[in-house]
Amino acid sequence: MKSPFIAPAWITLASLVGLVSALIGDGLFDVISWVIFTGLIALVVRAWMKRDRR
């Protein structure tokens, strides 16, 4: 049985990594944060497009 908290936990972890990466450095750290947040935005857009429209 899958826990309903797995996906939100991964999203939270990715957000934290992106935020910490943006705060601690420049260059590669900025690239990492941009990639993570772009992925998270894409995830939200994908979920929004696939939602049930009843």
Biopython code that builds the backbone (N, CA, C, O; Angstrom):
import numpy as np
from Bio.PDB.StructureBuilder import StructureBuilder

atoms = [
    (1, "MET", "N", (0.842, -1.186, 0.000)),
    (1, "MET", "CA", (0.000, 0.000, 0.000)),
    (1, "MET", "C", (0.885, 1.246, 0.000)),
    (1, "MET", "O", (1.781, 1.381, 0.833)),
    (2, "LYS", "N", (0.625, 2.147, -0.937)),
    (2, "LYS", "CA", (1.418, 3.371, -1.036)),
    (2, "LYS", "C", (0.881, 4.430, -0.076)),
    (2, "LYS", "O", (-0.326, 4.570, 0.122)),
    (3, "SER", "N", (1.798, 5.152, 0.496)),
    (3, "SER", "CA", (1.420, 6.243, 1.380)),
    (3, "SER", "C", (1.068, 7.479, 0.547)),
    (3, "SER", "O", (1.733, 7.747, -0.454)),
    (4, "PRO", "N", (0.052, 8.225, 0.933)),
    (4, "PRO", "CA", (-0.288, 9.439, 0.186)),
    (4, "PRO", "C", (0.695, 10.587, 0.441)),
    (4, "PRO", "O", (0.563, 11.664, -0.140)),
    (5, "PHE", "N", (1.665, 10.352, 1.303)),
    (5, "PHE", "CA", (2.611, 11.403, 1.664)),
    (5, "PHE", "C", (3.928, 11.313, 0.902)),
    (5, "PHE", "O", (4.808, 12.150, 1.102)),
    (6, "ILE", "N", (4.081, 10.322, 0.038)),
    (6, "ILE", "CA", (5.343, 10.133, -0.683)),
    (6, "ILE", "C", (5.598, 11.292, -1.661)),
    (6, "ILE", "O", (6.664, 11.907, -1.623)),
    (7, "ALA", "N", (4.635, 11.587, -2.525)),
    (7, "ALA", "CA", (4.819, 12.645, -3.521)),
    (7, "ALA", "C", (5.029, 14.013, -2.874)),
    (7, "ALA", "O", (5.952, 14.722, -3.276)),
    (8, "PRO", "N", (4.219, 14.418, -1.893)),
    (8, "PRO", "CA", (4.487, 15.708, -1.252)),
    (8, "PRO", "C", (5.846, 15.760, -0.546)),
    (8, "PRO", "O", (6.476, 16.816, -0.482)),
    (9, "ALA", "N", (6.287, 14.631, -0.024)),
    (9, "ALA", "CA", (7.606, 14.592, 0.626)),
    (9, "ALA", "C", (8.719, 14.831, -0.389)),
    (9, "ALA", "O", (9.667, 15.566, -0.112)),
    (10, "TRP", "N", (8.605, 14.210, -1.568)),
    (10, "TRP", "CA", (9.617, 14.426, -2.611)),
    (10, "TRP", "C", (9.594, 15.871, -3.124)),
    (10, "TRP", "O", (10.644, 16.462, -3.379)),
    (11, "ILE", "N", (8.404, 16.426, -3.271)),
    (11, "ILE", "CA", (8.294, 17.819, -3.722)),
    (11, "ILE", "C", (8.904, 18.764, -2.693)),
    (11, "ILE", "O", (9.586, 19.724, -3.051)),
    (12, "THR", "N", (8.656, 18.489, -1.416)),
    (12, "THR", "CA", (9.238, 19.300, -0.345)),
    (12, "THR", "C", (10.751, 19.189, -0.341)),
    (12, "THR", "O", (11.441, 20.201, -0.212)),
    (13, "LEU", "N", (11.274, 17.997, -0.478)),
    (13, "LEU", "CA", (12.716, 17.795, -0.494)),
    (13, "LEU", "C", (13.360, 18.516, -1.671)),
    (13, "LEU", "O", (14.398, 19.159, -1.514)),
    (14, "ALA", "N", (12.748, 18.413, -2.852)),
    (14, "ALA", "CA", (13.278, 19.113, -4.023)),
    (14, "ALA", "C", (13.249, 20.618, -3.825)),
    (14, "ALA", "O", (14.192, 21.309, -4.212)),
    (15, "SER", "N", (12.183, 21.136, -3.231)),
    (15, "SER", "CA", (12.090, 22.574, -2.964)),
    (15, "SER", "C", (13.181, 23.029, -1.999)),
    (15, "SER", "O", (13.797, 24.076, -2.198)),
    (16, "LEU", "N", (13.413, 22.249, -0.968)),
    (16, "LEU", "CA", (14.460, 22.602, -0.005)),
    (16, "LEU", "C", (15.846, 22.589, -0.642)),
    (16, "LEU", "O", (16.659, 23.479, -0.392)),
    (17, "VAL", "N", (16.112, 21.579, -1.465)),
    (17, "VAL", "CA", (17.407, 21.518, -2.151)),
    (17, "VAL", "C", (17.568, 22.730, -3.067)),
    (17, "VAL", "O", (18.639, 23.334, -3.113)),
    (18, "GLY", "N", (16.520, 23.083, -3.788)),
    (18, "GLY", "CA", (16.580, 24.244, -4.675)),
    (18, "GLY", "C", (16.782, 25.547, -3.919)),
    (18, "GLY", "O", (17.560, 26.400, -4.346)),
    (19, "LEU", "N", (16.087, 25.707, -2.797)),
    (19, "LEU", "CA", (16.239, 26.929, -2.005)),
    (19, "LEU", "C", (17.624, 27.043, -1.387)),
    (19, "LEU", "O", (18.248, 28.102, -1.441)),
    (20, "VAL", "N", (18.099, 25.965, -0.807)),
    (20, "VAL", "CA", (19.433, 25.983, -0.191)),
    (20, "VAL", "C", (20.497, 26.211, -1.254)),
    (20, "VAL", "O", (21.448, 26.960, -1.032)),
    (21, "SER", "N", (20.344, 25.575, -2.396)),
    (21, "SER", "CA", (21.291, 25.762, -3.487)),
    (21, "SER", "C", (21.335, 27.214, -3.953)),
    (21, "SER", "O", (22.409, 27.742, -4.241)),
    (22, "ALA", "N", (20.187, 27.851, -4.028)),
    (22, "ALA", "CA", (20.138, 29.252, -4.452)),
    (22, "ALA", "C", (20.765, 30.173, -3.408)),
    (22, "ALA", "O", (21.314, 31.219, -3.753)),
    (23, "LEU", "N", (20.686, 29.795, -2.152)),
    (23, "LEU", "CA", (21.182, 30.662, -1.089)),
    (23, "LEU", "C", (22.669, 30.513, -0.811)),
    (23, "LEU", "O", (23.303, 31.473, -0.375)),
    (24, "ILE", "N", (23.244, 29.345, -1.049)),
    (24, "ILE", "CA", (24.621, 29.136, -0.593)),
    (24, "ILE", "C", (25.685, 29.489, -1.619)),
    (24, "ILE", "O", (26.853, 29.611, -1.251)),
    (25, "GLY", "N", (25.341, 29.656, -2.871)),
    (25, "GLY", "CA", (26.412, 29.941, -3.813)),
    (25, "GLY", "C", (25.926, 30.487, -5.131)),
    (25, "GLY", "O", (24.733, 30.686, -5.359)),
    (26, "ASP", "N", (26.917, 30.725, -6.006)),
    (26, "ASP", "CA", (26.647, 31.223, -7.354)),
    (26, "ASP", "C", (27.131, 30.197, -8.362)),
    (26, "ASP", "O", (27.691, 29.164, -7.997)),
    (27, "GLY", "N", (26.910, 30.491, -9.622)),
    (27, "GLY", "CA", (27.387, 29.605, -10.677)),
    (27, "GLY", "C", (26.601, 28.312, -10.734)),
    (27, "GLY", "O", (25.411, 28.312, -11.051)),
    (28, "LEU", "N", (27.271, 27.204, -10.425)),
    (28, "LEU", "CA", (26.648, 25.891, -10.494)),
    (28, "LEU", "C", (25.456, 25.785, -9.546)),
    (28, "LEU", "O", (24.462, 25.140, -9.876)),
    (29, "PHE", "N", (25.543, 26.406, -8.379)),
    (29, "PHE", "CA", (24.428, 26.359, -7.428)),
    (29, "PHE", "C", (23.187, 27.046, -7.997)),
    (29, "PHE", "O", (22.066, 26.588, -7.776)),
    (30, "ASP", "N", (23.384, 28.137, -8.723)),
    (30, "ASP", "CA", (22.250, 28.807, -9.365)),
    (30, "ASP", "C", (21.628, 27.927, -10.445)),
    (30, "ASP", "O", (20.406, 27.877, -10.586)),
    (31, "VAL", "N", (22.463, 27.241, -11.198)),
    (31, "VAL", "CA", (21.957, 26.343, -12.243)),
    (31, "VAL", "C", (21.135, 25.229, -11.614)),
    (31, "VAL", "O", (20.058, 24.895, -12.108)),
    (32, "ILE", "N", (21.638, 24.653, -10.526)),
    (32, "ILE", "CA", (20.915, 23.586, -9.840)),
    (32, "ILE", "C", (19.545, 24.088, -9.362)),
    (32, "ILE", "O", (18.537, 23.405, -9.542)),
    (33, "SER", "N", (19.513, 25.259, -8.766)),
    (33, "SER", "CA", (18.240, 25.781, -8.266)),
    (33, "SER", "C", (17.275, 26.075, -9.413)),
    (33, "SER", "O", (16.082, 25.797, -9.291)),
    (34, "TRP", "N", (17.758, 26.625, -10.517)),
    (34, "TRP", "CA", (16.886, 26.894, -11.665)),
    (34, "TRP", "C", (16.331, 25.604, -12.251)),
    (34, "TRP", "O", (15.155, 25.540, -12.607)),
    (35, "VAL", "N", (17.166, 24.577, -12.354)),
    (35, "VAL", "CA", (16.709, 23.293, -12.900)),
    (35, "VAL", "C", (15.633, 22.683, -12.000)),
    (35, "VAL", "O", (14.612, 22.194, -12.484)),
    (36, "ILE", "N", (15.868, 22.717, -10.699)),
    (36, "ILE", "CA", (14.899, 22.140, -9.763)),
    (36, "ILE", "C", (13.575, 22.891, -9.814)),
    (36, "ILE", "O", (12.516, 22.267, -9.889)),
    (37, "PHE", "N", (13.619, 24.214, -9.773)),
    (37, "PHE", "CA", (12.370, 24.966, -9.765)),
    (37, "PHE", "C", (11.649, 24.922, -11.107)),
    (37, "PHE", "O", (10.420, 24.983, -11.148)),
    (38, "THR", "N", (12.393, 24.817, -12.199)),
    (38, "THR", "CA", (11.755, 24.632, -13.499)),
    (38, "THR", "C", (11.025, 23.289, -13.541)),
    (38, "THR", "O", (9.915, 23.192, -14.063)),
    (39, "GLY", "N", (11.658, 22.263, -12.988)),
    (39, "GLY", "CA", (11.023, 20.956, -12.921)),
    (39, "GLY", "C", (9.770, 20.959, -12.067)),
    (39, "GLY", "O", (8.767, 20.338, -12.417)),
    (40, "LEU", "N", (9.830, 21.662, -10.943)),
    (40, "LEU", "CA", (8.654, 21.739, -10.069)),
    (40, "LEU", "C", (7.501, 22.492, -10.740)),
    (40, "LEU", "O", (6.342, 22.102, -10.603)),
    (41, "ILE", "N", (7.813, 23.552, -11.453)),
    (41, "ILE", "CA", (6.779, 24.292, -12.176)),
    (41, "ILE", "C", (6.188, 23.415, -13.279)),
    (41, "ILE", "O", (4.977, 23.426, -13.500)),
    (42, "ALA", "N", (7.037, 22.660, -13.968)),
    (42, "ALA", "CA", (6.547, 21.741, -15.004)),
    (42, "ALA", "C", (5.642, 20.671, -14.394)),
    (42, "ALA", "O", (4.649, 20.274, -15.003)),
    (43, "LEU", "N", (5.980, 20.213, -13.210)),
    (43, "LEU", "CA", (5.156, 19.223, -12.523)),
    (43, "LEU", "C", (3.767, 19.780, -12.208)),
    (43, "LEU", "O", (2.763, 19.086, -12.374)),
    (44, "VAL", "N", (3.713, 21.017, -11.758)),
    (44, "VAL", "CA", (2.434, 21.660, -11.456)),
    (44, "VAL", "C", (1.614, 21.851, -12.734)),
    (44, "VAL", "O", (0.412, 21.585, -12.747)),
    (45, "VAL", "N", (2.261, 22.309, -13.802)),
    (45, "VAL", "CA", (1.552, 22.511, -15.071)),
    (45, "VAL", "C", (1.022, 21.186, -15.599)),
    (45, "VAL", "O", (-0.106, 21.123, -16.087)),
    (46, "ARG", "N", (1.819, 20.129, -15.509)),
    (46, "ARG", "CA", (1.386, 18.802, -15.956)),
    (46, "ARG", "C", (0.172, 18.317, -15.163)),
    (46, "ARG", "O", (-0.787, 17.799, -15.735)),
    (47, "ALA", "N", (0.224, 18.486, -13.857)),
    (47, "ALA", "CA", (-0.905, 18.068, -13.023)),
    (47, "ALA", "C", (-2.148, 18.890, -13.346)),
    (47, "ALA", "O", (-3.263, 18.369, -13.361)),
    (48, "TRP", "N", (-1.945, 20.169, -13.603)),
    (48, "TRP", "CA", (-3.081, 21.047, -13.925)),
    (48, "TRP", "C", (-3.710, 20.647, -15.258)),
    (48, "TRP", "O", (-4.933, 20.668, -15.400)),
    (49, "MET", "N", (-2.879, 20.284, -16.230)),
    (49, "MET", "CA", (-3.391, 19.903, -17.546)),
    (49, "MET", "C", (-4.092, 18.540, -17.507)),
    (49, "MET", "O", (-5.020, 18.305, -18.281)),
    (50, "LYS", "N", (-3.665, 17.650, -16.628)),
    (50, "LYS", "CA", (-4.235, 16.308, -16.581)),
    (50, "LYS", "C", (-5.364, 16.167, -15.557)),
    (50, "LYS", "O", (-5.874, 15.064, -15.358)),
    (51, "ARG", "N", (-5.758, 17.248, -14.914)),
    (51, "ARG", "CA", (-6.783, 17.142, -13.885)),
    (51, "ARG", "C", (-8.118, 16.746, -14.495)),
    (51, "ARG", "O", (-8.360, 16.954, -15.683)),
    (52, "ASP", "N", (-8.961, 16.185, -13.681)),
    (52, "ASP", "CA", (-10.278, 15.753, -14.112)),
    (52, "ASP", "C", (-11.193, 16.973, -14.200)),
    (52, "ASP", "O", (-11.393, 17.678, -13.212)),
    (53, "ARG", "N", (-11.739, 17.214, -15.372)),
    (53, "ARG", "CA", (-12.546, 18.418, -15.582)),
    (53, "ARG", "C", (-14.024, 18.080, -15.663)),
    (53, "ARG", "O", (-14.653, 18.300, -16.698)),
    (54, "ARG", "N", (-14.576, 17.561, -14.609)),
    (54, "ARG", "CA", (-16.006, 17.227, -14.579)),
    (54, "ARG", "C", (-16.828, 18.347, -14.042)),
    (54, "ARG", "O", (-18.049, 18.227, -13.951)),
]
sb = StructureBuilder()
sb.init_structure("model")
sb.init_model(0)
sb.init_chain("A")
sb.init_seg("    ")
for serial, (resi, resn, name, xyz) in enumerate(atoms, 1):
    if name == "N":
        sb.init_residue(resn, " ", resi, " ")
    sb.init_atom(name, np.array(xyz, "f"), 0.0, 1.0, " ", f" {name:<3s}", serial, name[0])
structure = sb.get_structure()
